[in-house]
Structures are given as structure tokens and as C-alpha cells.
């Protein structure tokens, strides 16, 4: 069975696939975030510099789903910004 479908049998995997479909991103964009990564980031205190990126993604998702508005951006700009924030590394 394909690995994508195996993930759907767990609640976390099903939620991840739902979020990918809902937010229009691929599973590879979020699969690098796992328990080991989170604990490592927490222990190394590298999560603090990511707060700005997380807040930007949160705001852009609010705009994408009409909870907020930015009249100068169209949907393509918003989606590009979200994907860019998810992919960019320092």
C-alpha cells in the first residue's frame, strides 16, 4: 500500500492529509515537522526566531480564508506568500 494511504489510518495522518488538502500544500511541505524535530527545536531554543514566520503564516491564512483582508494582494499572492514562508530556511 502507498505510504500516503498508510498515513490516513492514524488520526494524525488523516488530519495532516486533510490540512494539506484544505491549505493547498503537499505532505512533503509538512512531513519534516515531527516529534524529534519539535523536541530538538525546543531544546535548542530555535523555535523563538520562528515566531515571526508563524505569525505571518497565520495572518496570511486569515486573509486567504476571508477572516481578514489585504486589498493589495490577490489570492495567488497570498498562496505564494504562505508557501514561501513554509519553504524558506535561514
OpenMM code with the backbone's topology and positions (N, CA, C; nanometers):
from openmm import Vec3, app, unit

residues = "UNK UNK UNK UNK UNK UNK UNK UNK UNK UNK UNK UNK UNK UNK UNK UNK UNK UNK UNK UNK UNK UNK UNK UNK UNK UNK UNK UNK UNK UNK UNK UNK UNK UNK UNK UNK UNK UNK UNK UNK UNK UNK UNK UNK UNK UNK UNK UNK UNK UNK UNK UNK UNK UNK UNK UNK UNK UNK UNK UNK UNK UNK UNK UNK UNK UNK UNK UNK UNK UNK UNK UNK UNK UNK UNK UNK UNK UNK UNK UNK UNK UNK UNK UNK UNK UNK UNK UNK UNK UNK".split()
positions = [
    Vec3(0.0841, -0.1180, 0.0000),
    Vec3(0.0000, 0.0000, 0.0000),
    Vec3(0.0886, 0.1244, 0.0000),
    Vec3(0.0471, 0.2273, -0.0710),
    Vec3(0.1217, 0.3512, -0.0815),
    Vec3(0.1333, 0.4179, 0.0557),
    Vec3(0.2494, 0.4797, 0.0839),
    Vec3(0.2745, 0.5398, 0.2152),
    Vec3(0.1718, 0.6479, 0.2496),
    Vec3(0.1276, 0.7228, 0.1509),
    Vec3(0.0292, 0.8281, 0.1765),
    Vec3(-0.0973, 0.7685, 0.2347),
    Vec3(-0.1398, 0.6555, 0.1829),
    Vec3(-0.2627, 0.5951, 0.2301),
    Vec3(-0.2437, 0.5279, 0.3659),
    Vec3(-0.1230, 0.4801, 0.3945),
    Vec3(-0.0965, 0.4238, 0.5265),
    Vec3(-0.1103, 0.5302, 0.6343),
    Vec3(-0.0689, 0.6523, 0.6026),
    Vec3(-0.0786, 0.7613, 0.6997),
    Vec3(-0.2237, 0.7954, 0.7321),
    Vec3(-0.3130, 0.7695, 0.6409),
    Vec3(-0.4528, 0.8053, 0.6619),
    Vec3(-0.5191, 0.7208, 0.7700),
    Vec3(-0.4588, 0.6087, 0.8073),
    Vec3(-0.5194, 0.5227, 0.9084),
    Vec3(-0.4998, 0.5753, 1.0495),
    Vec3(-0.4031, 0.6641, 1.0706),
    Vec3(-0.3858, 0.7222, 1.2036),
    Vec3(-0.4583, 0.8567, 1.2084),
    Vec3(-0.5068, 0.8953, 1.3257),
    Vec3(-0.5745, 1.0260, 1.3365),
    Vec3(-0.4837, 1.1428, 1.2970),
    Vec3(-0.3575, 1.1354, 1.3335),
    Vec3(-0.2647, 1.2435, 1.2991),
    Vec3(-0.2403, 1.2462, 1.1489),
    Vec3(-0.2232, 1.1282, 1.0894),
    Vec3(-0.2022, 1.1214, 0.9446),
    Vec3(-0.3229, 1.1705, 0.8674),
    Vec3(-0.4402, 1.1314, 0.9128),
    Vec3(-0.5630, 1.1765, 0.8463),
    Vec3(-0.5761, 1.3280, 0.8592),
    Vec3(-0.5444, 1.3822, 0.9761),
    Vec3(-0.5500, 1.5269, 0.9958),
    Vec3(-0.4479, 1.5981, 0.9082),
    Vec3(-0.3268, 1.5417, 0.8969),
    Vec3(-0.2233, 1.6025, 0.8126),
    Vec3(-0.2683, 1.6076, 0.6666),
    Vec3(-0.3255, 1.5000, 0.6190),
    Vec3(-0.3713, 1.4971, 0.4799),
    Vec3(-0.4886, 1.5929, 0.4599),
    Vec3(-0.5783, 1.6001, 0.5579),
    Vec3(-0.6886, 1.6962, 0.5499),
    Vec3(-0.6340, 1.8384, 0.5426),
    Vec3(-0.5366, 1.8701, 0.6291),
    Vec3(-0.4786, 2.0047, 0.6293),
    Vec3(-0.4086, 2.0361, 0.4974),
    Vec3(-0.3387, 1.9392, 0.4419),
    Vec3(-0.2731, 1.9599, 0.3120),
    Vec3(-0.3761, 1.9933, 0.2049),
    Vec3(-0.4838, 1.9186, 0.2020),
    Vec3(-0.5880, 1.9448, 0.1028),
    Vec3(-0.6542, 2.0796, 0.1282),
    Vec3(-0.6808, 2.1102, 0.2526),
    Vec3(-0.7508, 2.2339, 0.2884),
    Vec3(-0.6639, 2.3564, 0.2629),
    Vec3(-0.5329, 2.3468, 0.2944),
    Vec3(-0.4422, 2.4602, 0.2812),
    Vec3(-0.3677, 2.4619, 0.1485),
    Vec3(-0.3942, 2.3626, 0.0648),
    Vec3(-0.3348, 2.3558, -0.0685),
    Vec3(-0.1821, 2.3501, -0.0638),
    Vec3(-0.1290, 2.2621, 0.0220),
    Vec3(0.0142, 2.2347, 0.0269),
    Vec3(0.0324, 2.0836, 0.0155),
    Vec3(0.1537, 2.0409, -0.0124),
    Vec3(0.1791, 1.8981, -0.0225),
    Vec3(0.2257, 1.8440, 0.1118),
    Vec3(0.2122, 1.7149, 0.1275),
    Vec3(0.2527, 1.6498, 0.2516),
    Vec3(0.4026, 1.6662, 0.2754),
    Vec3(0.4809, 1.6737, 0.1676),
    Vec3(0.6255, 1.6911, 0.1845),
    Vec3(0.6593, 1.8250, 0.2484),
    Vec3(0.5713, 1.9258, 0.2361),
    Vec3(0.5963, 2.0546, 0.2998),
    Vec3(0.5873, 2.0441, 0.4514),
    Vec3(0.5022, 1.9561, 0.5006),
    Vec3(0.4850, 1.9488, 0.6455),
    Vec3(0.5432, 1.8228, 0.7075),
    Vec3(0.5866, 1.7260, 0.6261),
    Vec3(0.6320, 1.5990, 0.6840),
    Vec3(0.7640, 1.6109, 0.7587),
    Vec3(0.8403, 1.7158, 0.7328),
    Vec3(0.9667, 1.7306, 0.8050),
    Vec3(0.9449, 1.7735, 0.9495),
    Vec3(0.8242, 1.8154, 0.9826),
    Vec3(0.7928, 1.8524, 1.1199),
    Vec3(0.7437, 1.7270, 1.1920),
    Vec3(0.8281, 1.6722, 1.2778),
    Vec3(0.7921, 1.5526, 1.3532),
    Vec3(0.8299, 1.5736, 1.4998),
    Vec3(0.8029, 1.4730, 1.5800),
    Vec3(0.8271, 1.4851, 1.7239),
    Vec3(0.9742, 1.5126, 1.7537),
    Vec3(1.0628, 1.4438, 1.6833),
    Vec3(1.2054, 1.4644, 1.7073),
    Vec3(1.2475, 1.6073, 1.6721),
    Vec3(1.1951, 1.6601, 1.5597),
    Vec3(1.2271, 1.7972, 1.5194),
    Vec3(1.1783, 1.8976, 1.6239),
    Vec3(1.0566, 1.8781, 1.6713),
    Vec3(0.9993, 1.9715, 1.7688),
    Vec3(1.0794, 1.9695, 1.8984),
    Vec3(1.1149, 1.8499, 1.9459),
    Vec3(1.1936, 1.8426, 2.0694),
    Vec3(1.3320, 1.9018, 2.0504),
    Vec3(1.3939, 1.8743, 1.9366),
    Vec3(1.5258, 1.9315, 1.9086),
    Vec3(1.5172, 2.0843, 1.9047),
    Vec3(1.4170, 2.1350, 1.8342),
    Vec3(1.3999, 2.2801, 1.8230),
    Vec3(1.3741, 2.3412, 1.9602),
    Vec3(1.2929, 2.2751, 2.0391),
    Vec3(1.2641, 2.3252, 2.1737),
    Vec3(1.3905, 2.3281, 2.2588),
    Vec3(1.4657, 2.2201, 2.2545),
    Vec3(1.5873, 2.2117, 2.3358),
    Vec3(1.6935, 2.3110, 2.2900),
    Vec3(1.6977, 2.3393, 2.1607),
    Vec3(1.7969, 2.4319, 2.1067),
    Vec3(1.7490, 2.5765, 2.1072),
    Vec3(1.6248, 2.5979, 2.1497),
    Vec3(1.5639, 2.7311, 2.1527),
    Vec3(1.5620, 2.7976, 2.0157),
    Vec3(1.5525, 2.7184, 1.9096),
    Vec3(1.5447, 2.7765, 1.7760),
    Vec3(1.4002, 2.8048, 1.7371),
    Vec3(1.3079, 2.7710, 1.8238),
    Vec3(1.1680, 2.7959, 1.7920),
    Vec3(1.1361, 2.9458, 1.8041),
    Vec3(1.2069, 3.0189, 1.8889),
    Vec3(1.1784, 3.1607, 1.9083),
    Vec3(1.1953, 3.2433, 1.7808),
    Vec3(1.3015, 3.2248, 1.7022),
    Vec3(1.3125, 3.3026, 1.5785),
    Vec3(1.2020, 3.2705, 1.4770),
    Vec3(1.1377, 3.1572, 1.4932),
    Vec3(1.0327, 3.1184, 1.4003),
    Vec3(0.8986, 3.1826, 1.4321),
    Vec3(0.8866, 3.2491, 1.5454),
    Vec3(0.7591, 3.3071, 1.5866),
    Vec3(0.7096, 3.4078, 1.4833),
    Vec3(0.7981, 3.4914, 1.4293),
    Vec3(0.7568, 3.5891, 1.3281),
    Vec3(0.7031, 3.5203, 1.2037),
    Vec3(0.7713, 3.4135, 1.1612),
    Vec3(0.7253, 3.3398, 1.0433),
    Vec3(0.5897, 3.2745, 1.0698),
    Vec3(0.5735, 3.2183, 1.1882),
    Vec3(0.4467, 3.1551, 1.2242),
    Vec3(0.3340, 3.2578, 1.2259),
    Vec3(0.3607, 3.3750, 1.2830),
    Vec3(0.2588, 3.4796, 1.2865),
    Vec3(0.2237, 3.5284, 1.1465),
    Vec3(0.3236, 3.5405, 1.0590),
    Vec3(0.2960, 3.5818, 0.9212),
    Vec3(0.2091, 3.4790, 0.8499),
    Vec3(0.2425, 3.3503, 0.8649),
    Vec3(0.1616, 3.2447, 0.8029),
    Vec3(0.0195, 3.2493, 0.8574),
    Vec3(0.0063, 3.2684, 0.9870),
    Vec3(-0.1261, 3.2760, 1.0493),
    Vec3(-0.2071, 3.3927, 0.9906),
    Vec3(-0.1439, 3.5077, 0.9766),
    Vec3(-0.2130, 3.6231, 0.9197),
    Vec3(-0.2513, 3.5996, 0.7737),
    Vec3(-0.1621, 3.5395, 0.6964),
    Vec3(-0.1915, 3.5141, 0.5551),
    Vec3(-0.3043, 3.4114, 0.5402),
    Vec3(-0.3091, 3.3129, 0.6286),
    Vec3(-0.4198, 3.2173, 0.6255),
    Vec3(-0.5518, 3.2858, 0.6605),
    Vec3(-0.5474, 3.3799, 0.7536),
    Vec3(-0.6679, 3.4569, 0.7848),
    Vec3(-0.7158, 3.5356, 0.6635),
    Vec3(-0.6221, 3.5912, 0.5879),
    Vec3(-0.6588, 3.6645, 0.4663),
    Vec3(-0.7124, 3.5680, 0.3609),
    Vec3(-0.6435, 3.4545, 0.3444),
    Vec3(-0.6857, 3.3578, 0.2428),
    Vec3(-0.8287, 3.3105, 0.2661),
    Vec3(-0.8654, 3.2907, 0.3912),
    Vec3(-0.9982, 3.2372, 0.4216),
    Vec3(-1.0956, 3.3456, 0.4691),
    Vec3(-1.0673, 3.4708, 0.4297),
    Vec3(-1.1585, 3.5840, 0.4483),
    Vec3(-1.1899, 3.6185, 0.5937),
    Vec3(-1.0974, 3.5923, 0.6845),
    Vec3(-1.1132, 3.6390, 0.8217),
    Vec3(-1.0480, 3.7760, 0.8384),
    Vec3(-0.9679, 3.8150, 0.7394),
    Vec3(-0.9027, 3.9456, 0.7357),
    Vec3(-0.8869, 3.9820, 0.5880),
    Vec3(-0.8460, 4.1048, 0.5613),
    Vec3(-0.8300, 4.1428, 0.4205),
    Vec3(-0.7053, 4.2273, 0.4008),
    Vec3(-0.6467, 4.2086, 0.2849),
    Vec3(-0.5359, 4.2903, 0.2374),
    Vec3(-0.5692, 4.3210, 0.0916),
    Vec3(-0.6308, 4.4359, 0.0665),
    Vec3(-0.6817, 4.4651, -0.0677),
    Vec3(-0.5762, 4.4658, -0.1783),
    Vec3(-0.4498, 4.4874, -0.1446),
    Vec3(-0.3467, 4.4959, -0.2488),
    Vec3(-0.2962, 4.3593, -0.2942),
    Vec3(-0.3367, 4.2517, -0.2262),
    Vec3(-0.2929, 4.1172, -0.2639),
    Vec3(-0.4095, 4.0369, -0.3195),
    Vec3(-0.3817, 3.9614, -0.4256),
    Vec3(-0.4843, 3.8698, -0.4736),
    Vec3(-0.4557, 3.7307, -0.4167),
    Vec3(-0.5431, 3.6356, -0.4450),
    Vec3(-0.5308, 3.5020, -0.3874),
    Vec3(-0.3983, 3.4361, -0.4242),
    Vec3(-0.3530, 3.4537, -0.5468),
    Vec3(-0.2256, 3.3936, -0.5894),
    Vec3(-0.1090, 3.4485, -0.5074),
    Vec3(-0.1097, 3.5779, -0.4796),
    Vec3(-0.0038, 3.6379, -0.3967),
    Vec3(-0.0049, 3.5814, -0.2554),
    Vec3(-0.1232, 3.5629, -0.2024),
    Vec3(-0.1371, 3.5115, -0.0662),
    Vec3(-0.0867, 3.3676, -0.0586),
    Vec3(-0.1285, 3.2839, -0.1537),
    Vec3(-0.0845, 3.1439, -0.1558),
    Vec3(0.0665, 3.1365, -0.1729),
    Vec3(0.1218, 3.2182, -0.2631),
    Vec3(0.2669, 3.2206, -0.2835),
    Vec3(0.3383, 3.2580, -0.1532),
    Vec3(0.2871, 3.3568, -0.0824),
    Vec3(0.3498, 3.4003, 0.0427),
    Vec3(0.3485, 3.2898, 0.1474),
    Vec3(0.2375, 3.2182, 0.1557),
    Vec3(0.2270, 3.1090, 0.2525),
    Vec3(0.3270, 2.9993, 0.2196),
    Vec3(0.3313, 2.9583, 0.0933),
    Vec3(0.4237, 2.8516, 0.0523),
    Vec3(0.5681, 2.8963, 0.0713),
    Vec3(0.5983, 3.0219, 0.0372),
    Vec3(0.7332, 3.0737, 0.0549),
    Vec3(0.7743, 3.0670, 0.2022),
    Vec3(0.6838, 3.1072, 0.2911),
    Vec3(0.7150, 3.1034, 0.4347),
    Vec3(0.7362, 2.9606, 0.4827),
    Vec3(0.6587, 2.8667, 0.4274),
    Vec3(0.6745, 2.7268, 0.4670),
    Vec3(0.8065, 2.6685, 0.4188),
    Vec3(0.8535, 2.7142, 0.3041),
    Vec3(0.9732, 2.6557, 0.2440),
    Vec3(1.1023, 2.7268, 0.2784),
    Vec3(1.0958, 2.8556, 0.3135),
    Vec3(1.2189, 2.9312, 0.3329),
    Vec3(1.2886, 2.8877, 0.4605),
    Vec3(1.4202, 2.8834, 0.4510),
    Vec3(1.5031, 2.8499, 0.5667),
    Vec3(1.6111, 2.9547, 0.5782),
    Vec3(1.6602, 2.9711, 0.6960),
    Vec3(1.7644, 3.0720, 0.7178),
    Vec3(1.8999, 3.0073, 0.7165),
] * unit.nanometer
topology = app.Topology()
chain = topology.addChain("A")
for resn in residues:
    res = topology.addResidue(resn, chain)
    for name in ("N", "CA", "C"):
        topology.addAtom(name, app.Element.getBySymbol(name[0]), res)
